Amino acid sequence: MAAKTRPFKIILGSSSNSRKDILTEMGYDFTIMTADIDEKEIRMEKPEDLVMALAEAKVVVYEGVIREKPSSKEEARQFIKGYSGGRAATVGSVLVTNLTTGTRRGEWDRVEIYFREIPDEVIEKLVDEGVVLYVAGGLIIEHPLILPFIEKVEGTTDSVMGLPKALTEKLIHEVL
């Protein structure tokens, strides 16, 4: 989809490739400006509070525990093995600010993902590939190796990837 000319500009406050891809897919032309913050320094007990505090984050919740990006291959392996035959949730947020008026709107979005048993050899391939080290909870449901093991998704894949399209559009229209 080609970027449409709009009467406003979008600044994406994230360096996430997934978020860039989703905004591009939505037809937006945008500039990237990220804050130089250590997201690990911002802590909240509830995932919904955390993602709103981070304002552009996504976290994975597994058995009530917040999982961010794995710190090692071993942690990524443990994360993915834990999903096998079970379920996980992602909690992400979108915060939109109209820089002209100062109007801000933000909401969080939760998705439940149910998994079939994931074979150890698939887990090893994912970990060896390395991409799971750069995403919250080591979770990439759109990856061709993991897709066959997704039983059900309650919510949208774009939300799991970090930017729910419908919520983003809603918030943009609310601040205009």
C-alpha positions as CSV (number, residue, x, y, z in Angstrom):
1,M,0.0,0.0,0.0
2,A,1.4,3.4,-1.0
3,A,1.8,6.0,1.7
4,K,-1.1,8.5,1.5
5,T,-0.7,12.3,1.7
6,R,-2.2,13.4,4.9
7,P,-2.8,16.7,6.6
8,F,-0.6,15.6,9.5
9,K,2.7,14.0,10.1
10,I,3.4,10.9,12.2
11,I,6.4,10.4,14.4
12,L,7.0,6.8,15.5
13,G,8.6,6.7,18.9
14,S,10.0,3.2,18.4
15,S,12.8,1.6,16.5
16,S,10.9,-1.7,16.3
17,N,11.0,-3.1,12.8
18,S,7.6,-4.7,13.3
19,R,6.0,-1.4,14.2
20,K,7.7,0.3,11.2
21,D,6.4,-2.5,8.9
22,I,2.8,-2.2,10.3
23,L,2.7,1.6,9.9
24,T,4.0,1.3,6.4
25,E,1.4,-1.5,5.7
26,M,-1.3,0.9,7.0
27,G,-0.2,3.4,4.4
28,Y,1.4,6.0,6.7
29,D,4.5,8.0,5.9
30,F,6.4,8.6,9.2
31,T,9.5,9.8,10.9
32,I,11.2,7.8,13.6
33,M,12.3,9.5,16.8
34,T,13.1,7.4,19.8
35,A,13.9,8.3,23.4
36,D,17.2,7.2,24.9
37,I,15.7,5.4,27.9
38,D,16.4,2.1,29.6
39,E,13.1,0.4,29.6
40,K,14.3,-2.0,32.2
41,E,14.4,0.9,34.7
42,I,10.7,1.4,34.4
43,R,8.9,-1.2,36.5
44,M,5.2,-1.8,37.3
45,E,3.5,-4.8,38.7
46,K,0.6,-5.0,36.3
47,P,1.4,-5.6,32.6
48,E,-1.3,-3.1,31.5
49,D,0.3,-0.4,33.7
50,L,3.8,-1.2,32.5
51,V,3.0,-0.9,28.8
52,M,1.2,2.4,29.3
53,A,4.2,3.7,31.3
54,L,6.6,2.7,28.5
55,A,4.1,4.1,26.0
56,E,5.4,2.1,23.1
57,A,6.2,-1.3,24.6
58,K,4.9,-4.7,24.3
59,V,5.3,-7.3,27.0
60,V,4.4,-11.0,27.1
61,V,2.7,-12.4,30.2
62,Y,3.1,-16.1,31.0
63,E,1.5,-17.5,34.1
64,G,1.2,-14.0,35.6
65,V,4.9,-13.2,35.0
66,I,6.0,-10.4,32.7
67,R,8.5,-11.5,30.1
68,E,10.5,-9.0,28.2
69,K,13.3,-9.7,25.6
70,P,15.2,-12.9,26.6
71,S,18.7,-12.1,28.1
72,S,20.2,-15.3,26.6
73,K,19.6,-18.2,24.2
74,E,18.9,-20.4,27.3
75,E,16.2,-18.0,28.5
76,A,14.7,-17.8,25.0
77,R,14.7,-21.6,24.9
78,Q,13.0,-21.8,28.4
79,F,10.4,-19.2,27.3
80,I,9.4,-21.0,24.1
81,K,9.3,-24.5,25.9
82,G,7.0,-22.9,28.4
83,Y,4.5,-21.9,25.7
84,S,4.5,-25.5,24.2
85,G,1.0,-26.9,24.8
86,G,0.0,-23.9,26.8
87,R,-0.9,-20.3,26.4
88,A,0.6,-16.8,26.7
89,A,-0.7,-13.3,26.4
90,T,0.8,-10.1,24.9
91,V,-0.1,-6.8,26.4
92,G,0.9,-3.8,24.3
93,S,0.0,-0.1,24.2
94,V,-0.4,2.7,21.8
95,L,0.0,6.4,22.8
96,V,-0.9,9.1,20.3
97,T,-0.1,12.7,20.9
98,N,-1.2,15.6,18.7
99,L,1.8,17.9,19.0
100,T,-0.2,20.9,17.9
101,T,-3.0,20.7,20.5
102,G,-1.2,18.6,23.1
103,T,-4.2,16.1,23.1
104,R,-3.1,12.6,24.0
105,R,-4.9,9.3,23.9
106,G,-3.6,6.0,24.8
107,E,-4.9,2.5,25.4
108,W,-3.6,-1.0,26.0
109,D,-4.5,-4.1,24.0
110,R,-4.2,-7.8,25.2
111,V,-4.0,-10.9,23.0
112,E,-4.2,-14.5,24.2
113,I,-2.2,-17.1,22.2
114,Y,-2.8,-20.8,22.6
115,F,-0.1,-23.2,21.5
116,R,0.0,-26.9,20.4
117,E,3.1,-28.9,21.5
118,I,6.2,-27.3,20.0
119,P,8.9,-29.9,19.1
120,D,12.3,-29.4,20.7
121,E,13.9,-29.3,17.2
122,V,11.7,-26.4,16.2
123,I,12.6,-24.6,19.4
124,E,16.3,-25.2,18.7
125,K,16.0,-23.8,15.2
126,L,14.2,-20.7,16.5
127,V,16.9,-20.1,19.2
128,D,19.8,-20.8,16.8
129,E,18.3,-18.4,14.2
130,G,18.5,-15.8,17.0
131,V,15.6,-13.5,16.1
132,V,13.7,-14.6,19.2
133,L,16.3,-12.9,21.3
134,Y,15.1,-9.5,20.1
135,V,11.4,-9.7,20.9
136,A,9.4,-9.7,24.1
137,G,9.1,-13.2,25.6
138,G,11.0,-14.7,22.6
139,L,7.5,-14.8,21.0
140,I,7.1,-14.4,17.2
141,I,3.7,-16.0,16.3
142,E,4.1,-14.9,12.6
143,H,7.3,-16.9,12.2
144,P,7.0,-19.8,9.7
145,L,8.5,-22.2,12.1
146,I,6.0,-21.4,14.9
147,L,2.9,-20.8,12.8
148,P,2.0,-24.6,12.6
149,F,2.0,-24.7,16.4
150,I,-0.4,-21.9,17.0
151,E,-3.8,-23.4,18.0
152,K,-5.8,-20.1,18.4
153,V,-5.2,-16.4,18.7
154,E,-7.8,-14.3,20.6
155,G,-6.9,-10.9,19.2
156,T,-4.8,-9.7,16.2
157,T,-1.4,-10.7,15.0
158,D,-0.5,-7.0,14.5
159,S,-1.1,-6.4,18.2
160,V,1.2,-9.3,19.1
161,M,3.8,-7.8,16.7
162,G,3.6,-4.5,18.7
163,L,1.1,-2.2,17.0
164,P,-2.6,-3.0,16.8
165,K,-3.8,-1.3,13.6
166,A,-7.5,-0.7,14.6
167,L,-6.5,0.8,18.0
168,T,-3.8,3.0,16.3
169,E,-6.3,4.3,13.7
170,K,-8.9,4.9,16.5
171,L,-6.5,6.9,18.6
172,I,-5.2,8.9,15.7
173,H,-8.7,10.0,14.8
174,E,-9.5,10.8,18.4
175,V,-6.5,13.3,18.7
176,L,-7.2,15.0,15.4
